[in-house]
Amino acid sequence: MEMQENFRTTSIEINLTSNSKEAEPKRGADINYGIDDAPPWYLSIFMALQHYLTMIGAIVSIPFILTPALCMEDEDPARGIIISTMIFVTGLVTYIQATWGCRLPIVQGGTISFLVPTLAILNLPEWKCPSKDVISAMEAEQKTELWQVRMRELSGAIAVSALFQVFIGYSGIVGKLLKIITPLTIVPTVSLVGLTLFSHASATASKHWGIAVGTIILMTLFSQAMTHVNVPTLKYRKGHGLQISWFPLFKLFPVLLTIIVMWSLCAILTASGVFPEGHPARTDVRISVMQDASWFRIPYPGQFGMPTVTVAGVVGMLAGVLACTVESISYYPTVSQMCGAPPPPLHAINRGIGTEGLGTVLAGLWGSGNGTNTFGENVGAIGVTKVGSRRVIQWAALIMIMQGVLNKFGAVFIMIPDPVVGGIFCVMFGMIAAFGLSALQYVDLRSARNLYILGLSIFFPMVLCLWLQKNPGFIQTGIRSLDSTLSVLLGTSILVGGCLGCVLDNLIPGTPEERGLIAWSKEMSLEVVTEHGGDNVYSSTFDFPYGMALLKRFKWTRFVPFLPTYKMNL
């Protein structure tokens, strides 16, 4: 019943008269902090740390997969530079997105969607790595140039391909796509993110199932069973002295508490010798990462050389851009529901996609080796903690930026044991899949038509993508760049599932009620207004933090698709 209440479709129109005011039904009534709420700074820092810890494992895992493909040796200290660069750019883009972009409390981080085309590009004959013996025999300068020339190729491909996302976002084209993005498009796109990530969760959790299951149990206990349990704390009030107050510790910090408890348990088992040397659950297994990390270094654009651009690289990386665009559009209304915000208006969606593209351009120019996308793990964290405050995400972004400069600080959290991260992934990825499936509340599940589309759009992409992974050389058109592009497009489950669901739902006949378009149109109204004398007054939730009075003075701002004063013509 709580889940149904949280995702209840509500009317968001308020009628104002001179004598009465009908209150708007509150979305996300069980949220602890809503999107516009500003928790005390000390609570915000701890809740921001939860988001940092939620994303750090996935962020760090990408460079550890990427650097071997770049022909970089395991002991190369530049691996830490790439990690810091990626986290620094994540913080920078997250702050821009939450403050001036779509203004939803989302984290913009690295994504597997870009890693897939990256590996396809680096598997081309001209970029394949020499043998380890050959690399070992090289001089230091040659080893550096070996991986940096590949990084420059990736940087150019990422930055140029992301210009497409910048264009469709800021031009308003993406808003037009919302006419064909229906619930049966959202469900396979979002749910497949969680469903196809099960192998990553399994790989990390299986390194020690006891620790992973213990993490899941504690997360369940803290986030579901103990949310109403308050702990006594001392509080000082001027004129009253020390007083005892009751603090909702488990309600606000279930992820952070789980990580601290299980990390401490792993430390005890490491110190007592229960975990043998080199065991992945040991807390010192990545001690070399912290030892090799520098204390202070500011990442900068072009730090690995001027990016290079090739047609094959750009076209191949475009698949990652398309997948991320569909995924983020699917996340925006979900996040709005979760944090008690109104439905995202069209200008916020346009601006969000454009800003995400801009962030990917910056990630390419900085040399992170990856793009940016709405981080599903942190969407899941909002669902678990019920903290949807924009201010918390802004604090999290500042923590990431600081970590990108103070490398030793971030290296400490990189040492979280893999089984603990795996347990967190099991919860978070499951939440993402569940939130994707929640869009089914709008459609008629008694309809054989809908069940056919749903089953095919979820099952077939998983079958196809798994088969292509096991048969990487199957597609052979004779054009190498086309082969890699098709392999990337057909091997991205969220893209295949979303496109399949979209095409089938828009081609197979069905009534608007059957397809869920009536209920969905209320949820994705794209404009939250109040009626006052016939004039539309926009909700301030998605307005810019500064300069709104100036924008409203000019009529031309009504025609700019990414400005909060934009007048829709759907």
Secondary structure, 3 states (H helix, E strand, C coil): CHHHHHCCCCCCCEEECCCCECCCCCCCCCCCECCCCCCCHHHHHHHHHHHHHHHHHHHHHHHHHHHHHCCCCCCCCHHHHHHHHHHHHHHHHHHHHHHHCCCCCCCEECCHHHHHHHHHHHCCHHHCCCCHHHHHCCCHHHHHHHHHHHHHHHHHHHHHHHHHHHHHHHCCHHHHHCCCCCHHHHHHHHHHHHHHCHHHHHHHHCCCHHHHHHHHHHHHHHHHHCCCCCEEEEEEECCCEEEEEEECHHHHCHHHHHHHHHHHHHHHHHHCCCCCCCCCCCCCCCHHHHHHCCCCCCCCCCCCCCCCCCHHHHHHHHHHHHHHHHHHHHHHHHHHHHCCCCCCCHHHHHHHHHHHHHHHHHHHHHCCCCCCEECHHHHHHHHHHCECCHHHHHHHHHHHHHHHHCHHHHHHHHCCCHHHHHHHHHHHHHHHHHHHHHHHHHCCCCCHHHHHHHHHHHHHHHHHHHHHHHCCCCCCCCCHHHHHHHHHHHHCHHHHHHHHHHHHHHHCCCCHHHHCHHHHHHHCCCCCEEEECCEEEECCCCCCCCCHHHHCCCHHHHHCCCCCCCCCCC
